[in-house]
Amino acid sequence: MEHARTLDFKSINIDLVYGLPKQTLETLAHTLDRIAALRPGRMAIYGYAHLPERFKAQRLIHREDLPDQAMRMAMVQLAIQKLNQAGYRYIGMDHFALPEDDLAIALERGTLRRNFMGYTAMPGDDLIGLGVSAISAIGPSYSQNHRELKPWRQAIEAGRLPTARGIELRGDDTLQRAVIMELMCQGQLEFQSIGDRFLIDPQEYFRHELEGLQRFIEAGLVLRDESGIQVTPVGRYFLRSIAMVFDRHAQLRRRQREQQRLLEETGATPVAVEARLAAASDAGRAGANDDDAGTPTRRVIPLHDERPGLTLVK
């Protein structure tokens, strides 16, 4: 890190992972103390995701060696405490920065942005991803390169873009994205600003979502008045959950899972379960009932025949 600073690197970021096999509060505290002493401008603390069905190497890990959920929560609290004591400011979504870092300055000025790589102080909405598994965001579209080296290399050698899948935003997807970005980056949503931008009455348009915020308001994580929504300092630690209230696609999937669970618990047949879920999905897309009114549709971009049924990369 010192060498990087002598080469005039403006900011240095370090990613840390909690919830690792055999990791304890003591070992995590030791790591945090050592890293904080090096004073990187930014740090991100991510939770380990155990997905052995997707990543072959993870099959060597014994589940009993992984911290349980209570321990993972304790690790998060420890990281927040340690980094706050070391002078780092919580930016949001697992990111921390020193007060003099561009991220902290952008947060203070209200110019903070977010993309697939995390938070950034740089302006611009388009992002071009290069390399295996890279994600690009250009205009109202998202695309991802092949996640495996072989097909990615074959596409490059054949003179083709190595894009495996993609999706185009339609309907009110861009509106949802704007609202979510405002909450994740600025920690607030001004009704007049978003209303003027998209020619809507936000309090009417998002009436169901605003009702869904009530549990966060009661918990002291969100404030709401006639002018808009404000995430409290404690609420910034729950930005992901707060912003997800405005993701209608995520809410539709959640309702489908709940319906499936309830139907299965009542002994419904697989045919009945499938029919009920299909009906719920159709109602959500068409806005056929009041609860799902305005749920947008997306047009999938079939970039390669071998990758049908593409989905949004988030």
N, C-alpha and C positions, 0 to 999 in steps of 0.2 A: 504493500500500500504506500509506503514511503517513496518507493521508486516511482510509482504512478503519479504521485504528487509532484515529484521533481520534473516529470514530463508534462506538467500542467494539465493533468486530468482535472476537469472542473468539479466533478462529483464522483464518489465511489459508493456503490451499493453492494450490500451483502444480504443474501437470502439465507435464512435459517429455517429449519424444520423441527417441529415438535411432534410428539407421538410416535417416535421411532422405537424399534425393538430394543428392549432393555434400557431405554432412556428413563431417567428418574428426575425428580425435582432438583436433586443435588447436581447431577451432571449437566442439566440444562442451565442451572444458575451459574455454574463454572464457565460454560460456553458463553453465556450472555455477558458475564463480567469481563472475560478476555476480549470479546469482540468490541464491547463498548469502550474498552481502554484504547483500542486502535482508532476510535473516532471516525468511522465511515460516515459520510454525509447522510446516507439513507440505509434503512434496514427494512426487510420484509420478513414476517414470521408466518410460515405456512404450516398447516396441519398435514401430517403424513396420511396419504390415502392408500389403504391396503386393497389392491385389486388384483389378486393372484390369477383370476380368470382372464385378465387382460395382459398382465405382465408376467412372463414366465419366471423371471428371476425372483419375483416375490413369493413363489411357491416354496422357496427354501426357508421362508420365515415362518416360525411357529406362532400361531395366534396368541398363545398364552404368554408370549414374550412382549406383546404389544400393550401399552398402557390402556386401561379401561376409560370409559367416557368421563368419569369423575376425575381421574388423573389428568386427562387431556384438558379439561376445564381449569384445573389447578395450574397446569403448565401455561395456559394462556394468561391467567391472572398474574402469574409470576413474571412472564415476559413483559406485560404492561407495566407492572410495578418497577421492575429493574430498569427498563428503558426510560420511563418517566423520571426516575431518580438520576439517571445518567444525563438528563437534559434533552432527551428526544421528545419531539411532539408527535402525537398520534394524528396521522393524515386521514386514515380511514382504510377499511378493507385490508387489514393486516400490515399496513405500511406506516413506517415511522421516519422522521427526518429531523435533523438538527435545525434550530431556528434560522440559521444563516443559509441553509440549503435552499435551492430554487423551489423545491416542492413546498416547503413551509411558507416561503414568501408568496408563491402563487396561491396557496390556500388563504393566506391573509388578505391578498388583493382580490380574491374572487375570480381568478383566472385559471384555476386548476382544471386539468383535463384528464380523461381516462381512456385507455384503449386496451387491446388484448395483452399488451405487455405490462399493464398496470397504470399507475398515475404518472402524469407527465406535466411539465410546465411549458412544453412546446406547443405552439398553436398549430392548427391544421387538423382536418377531419379525416383525411385519407391516409391509409397505412398499407404499405406494400411489404408482404412477408416473403423472405427468401430462404430457401432451404427446405429440408425434410420437415413435414408437419406444420410449416409456417402458415399463419393465418393472415389474410389481407382483408381490409375494410375499405372499399372504394364506393363513394356515393351511397346509394341505397342497397348495396350488396355486400355479402360476405363470402369468402372462399377460403378453402384450406388445401394445401398441398398434400400429396401422398404421405402417409405416416410411416411407410416402410421405404427403406433405401432403394430396393430393387426397382419397383415401379416408378419411383421418382427419377432415378437415373435413366431408365429406359425412355421416359418422356423427354428428358433433357437431350439425350443423344439422338432422339428422333426429331428434334427441333420443335417440340410441342411444349406448351405450358404444363407444368407438372401438377395441375389442379385436379384434385380428386372429387371434391364436392363443393357446393355453394348454394346460396339462397338469396333471393331478392326480397327486400322489404316491400310490403304492400299494405293497402288500407291505412290504418292508423298506427302501423308499426313505428314509423318515424316519430310520431307523437309520443308513443310510449318510451321510445329510446331517449327522447329529449327530456322527458320528465325524470326518468331513472338517472340519467347523467347529471341533471341538476341536483338531485338528492345525494348521489354518491360523491359528487365533486364539491358542491357548494354547501351541502347540508341544509338546503332550503328550496322551496318552490314558491315563486311569486305568481299568484293567480293571474294578475293583469298581464304580466310579461308573457307567460305561456299562452294566455288567451289571445293576445294581440298577434302573436307569432303564428298561431294555427287557426285563428278566427273561430274560437269556440268559447263557451262558458265553462271553465274548468270545474267549477263546483257542481254543475249539472252533469257534465260529461263524465266525470269521475265520481259520481255520487256513491256508487257501490264501493269503489276503492277507498274513498274517504271514510266510509263507514268501517271498512276493514282496518283503518288506522287507529280505531278507537282503543284497542287493547294496548297499543304503544303509547297513546296519550295518557291512558290511565296509569301506565307504568312509569310515567315521567320521562319518556324517551323522545316524545314529539310534542310540540306545541302547535296549536292551530287557531287562527282567527280569520276574520273576513278577508285579510290581505294575502294569506297563504299558509304555508307549513314551514316550521322551523324545527330541525333536529337539535336536541339538547346536547351538551358536551358528553354526557353519558351515552346518549343515543347514538353518537358517532361509532361506538363500538358495535352497534347492531345495524349498521347501514345496509348490509346485504338483505337482511330480513325486512327492513322497512321499505326499501326500494322494490323488493319483489312483490309487494302488494299491488304495484302498478304494472306488473308483467302479466297481462291477461292470458298469455299462452301458458305460463307457469301455473297460474291459478286454475286454468281449465284442466291441466294434467293432474293437479292435486285433487280436484273434485272427482275426476275419473278414477283415481286410485282409491279415494274414499268410497265411492260408489261400488267399486269392485270388491273392496273389503267387506262392506256391509252386505252386499248380495251373497258373497261367499259364506259369511257368517250365518245368514238366514237359510242356508241350504239351497239357494237358487241353482238351477242347472247351468252348465257352461253356456248353453245356447241363450238362456235368459240373460246371463251376465254379458255376453257379447252383444246381444241386441240392445241392452240398456246402455252400454258404453258407447256403442255406435250412435245411438240416438242422442246421447249427451254431447258427443263430439260434433255431430251434425248441427245440433242446436247452438253450440258454441260458435261454430264457424259462420252460421247464418244469422246469428243474433235473434234466434227464434223465440227466446223467452226473455223476460225482463232481467234475470240474473246475468245472462250472458250477452246482453245487448251490446252491439258494437264490437264484438270480438273479431279481429281482422283475419284475413286469410293470407297465406304466403304462397308464392309461386316458386317451386323447387326448380333449380337449374340443373338438368341432367347433363353434366359435363362429360361423363364417360359412360358407355353402356355397361361396363362392369361394376359401376357404382350406383345402382338404382336406389330409389327411396332415400334421397338425401335429407339431412336434417340441419337445423340451425346450429352453428358452432358458437357457444357462448363462453 
